């Protein structure tokens, strides 16, 4: 009789322990991937330029990939690509930055982001010689936004960012242009996979 009672108790406890294991929350992945698009506004500037450069508008593609350090911090790489047309040709810019993204509140979706890296500006405008010119620049990025479903594996992110590319001095067919910088402001949305 005791053995039957013991078997009934064990049979009753085994499924309960299995259910308790299944009820634990699923751990989020350490991988962080973001891909999306944005509306970008850009403007170039140089120190001694007499011209007032206009604001230009273009679509942009953005992406992030990296590692989740903890529930509030991600580190990784940020990519911005955009292309626009001006009076003398088509210009393409790519910015690749190392970034850190921080969420001040663990349960909320607000985040701030910052980083630095390299920007590559490729234009189809002749500067010195017949080939298009590709310039490298120091790139800095700052931004922020809101992520919906920040603890889930799949979410949506709305963001606003500014990328600055310091191109330095450029030698053109008309002479040297000093301290050229480019500012890229973007507002957009992206899919987040964790």
C-alpha positions in Angstrom: 0.0 0.0 0.0 2.9 2.3 0.8 4.5 1.6 -2.5 1.3 2.5 -4.4 1.0 5.7 -2.5 4.6 6.6 -3.2 4.2 5.9 -6.9 1.1 8.1 -7.0 3.0 11.0 -5.3 6.0 10.6 -7.6 3.7 10.5 -10.7 2.0 13.6 -9.5 5.3 15.5 -8.8 7.1 14.6 -12.1 4.7 16.5 -14.4 4.6 19.5 -11.9 8.4 19.8 -12.1 8.4 19.5 -15.9 5.7 22.3 -16.1 7.7 24.5 -13.7 10.8 24.2 -16.0 8.7 25.1 -19.0 7.3 28.2 -17.3 10.7 29.9 -17.0 11.0 33.0 -19.1 12.9 32.5 -22.3 16.4 34.1 -22.4 17.0 36.7 -25.0 19.7 36.1 -27.6 23.1 37.9 -27.1 23.0 38.9 -30.8 21.6 42.3 -31.7 20.6 43.0 -35.4 18.7 46.1 -36.6 17.8 46.9 -40.3 15.7 49.7 -41.6 15.3 52.8 -43.6 15.2 56.6 -43.0 14.6 59.9 -44.5 17.9 61.8 -44.5 18.8 65.5 -44.8 22.4 66.4 -45.5 24.5 69.5 -45.8 28.1 70.1 -46.6 30.3 72.8 -45.3 33.9 74.1 -45.5 35.8 76.7 -43.7 36.6 79.2 -46.5 33.8 78.5 -48.9 32.0 81.5 -50.2 29.0 79.4 -51.3 26.1 78.7 -49.0 25.5 74.9 -49.5 21.8 73.9 -49.7 20.2 71.2 -47.6 19.6 68.1 -49.7 17.2 65.2 -49.0 17.6 61.5 -49.7 16.5 58.1 -48.6 19.0 56.1 -46.4 19.5 52.5 -45.4 20.6 51.8 -41.8 21.8 48.7 -40.1 23.3 47.6 -36.8 24.8 44.4 -35.6 26.4 43.6 -32.3 26.4 42.0 -28.9 24.1 42.5 -25.9 26.3 43.3 -22.9 23.5 43.3 -20.4 19.8 44.2 -20.3 20.5 47.9 -20.8 23.6 48.0 -23.0 24.4 46.9 -26.6 27.7 47.3 -28.4 28.4 46.7 -32.1 28.7 48.3 -35.5 26.4 50.9 -37.2 26.1 51.3 -41.0 24.5 54.3 -42.8 24.3 54.4 -46.6 22.8 57.1 -48.7 23.0 58.6 -52.2 21.9 61.9 -53.5 22.2 64.1 -56.7 23.6 67.6 -56.8 24.2 70.0 -59.7 27.4 68.4 -60.8 26.8 64.7 -60.2 25.7 61.8 -58.0 27.3 61.4 -54.6 27.2 58.3 -52.4 28.2 58.2 -48.7 28.7 55.2 -46.4 29.4 55.5 -42.7 30.7 52.6 -40.6 30.9 53.3 -36.9 31.5 51.4 -33.7 28.6 52.2 -31.4 27.2 51.7 -27.9 23.5 51.8 -27.3 22.2 52.4 -23.8 18.7 52.1 -22.3 18.5 54.1 -19.0 15.3 52.2 -18.0 15.4 48.4 -18.4 11.7 47.9 -18.9 11.2 51.0 -21.2 12.1 51.3 -24.8 13.9 54.6 -24.8 17.6 54.5 -25.9 20.5 56.7 -26.7 23.4 55.8 -29.0 26.8 57.1 -29.8 29.9 56.1 -31.6 32.7 56.9 -34.1 34.3 55.3 -37.1 35.0 56.0 -40.8 32.9 57.5 -43.6 33.5 56.9 -47.3 32.2 59.5 -49.7 32.3 58.5 -53.3 31.3 61.0 -55.9 31.0 60.8 -59.7 32.3 64.4 -60.0 35.7 64.9 -61.5 38.2 66.4 -59.0 41.8 65.6 -60.1 41.8 63.4 -63.1 39.1 61.4 -65.0 38.2 58.9 -62.2 35.6 59.5 -59.5 37.1 60.5 -56.2 36.6 58.5 -53.0 37.4 60.3 -49.8 37.8 58.9 -46.3 36.6 60.8 -43.3 36.4 60.6 -39.5 32.7 59.8 -38.7 30.9 60.5 -35.4 27.3 59.4 -34.7 24.8 60.4 -32.0 21.2 59.6 -31.7 18.3 58.2 -29.8 14.8 56.7 -30.1 12.3 54.3 -28.9 12.2 50.5 -29.2 8.8 48.8 -29.0 9.0 45.3 -27.3 12.6 45.9 -25.9 12.6 42.5 -24.1 11.3 40.4 -27.0 13.2 38.7 -29.7 11.5 40.8 -32.4 10.7 44.5 -32.1 10.3 47.8 -33.9 12.6 50.8 -33.4 11.9 54.5 -34.2 15.0 56.7 -34.2 16.6 60.0 -35.0 20.4 60.3 -35.6 23.1 62.6 -36.7 26.2 61.4 -38.5 29.1 63.9 -39.0 31.8 63.2 -41.5 35.0 65.3 -41.3 36.6 65.0 -44.7 39.5 67.4 -44.1 41.2 69.2 -46.9 40.2 68.2 -50.5 42.2 68.9 -53.6 39.9 69.7 -56.5 40.4 70.9 -60.1 39.6 74.5 -58.8 42.2 74.3 -56.0 42.3 73.1 -52.4 39.2 73.2 -50.3 39.9 73.4 -46.5 38.2 71.6 -43.6 35.3 70.0 -45.5 32.6 68.5 -43.3 29.2 66.8 -44.0 26.3 66.5 -41.7 23.7 63.8 -42.2 20.4 63.9 -40.1 18.1 60.9 -40.4 14.7 59.9 -39.0 13.4 56.4 -39.6 12.2 53.0 -38.5 13.9 49.6 -38.3 13.2 46.0 -37.4 15.1 44.7 -34.3 16.0 41.0 -33.9 17.6 39.9 -30.6 
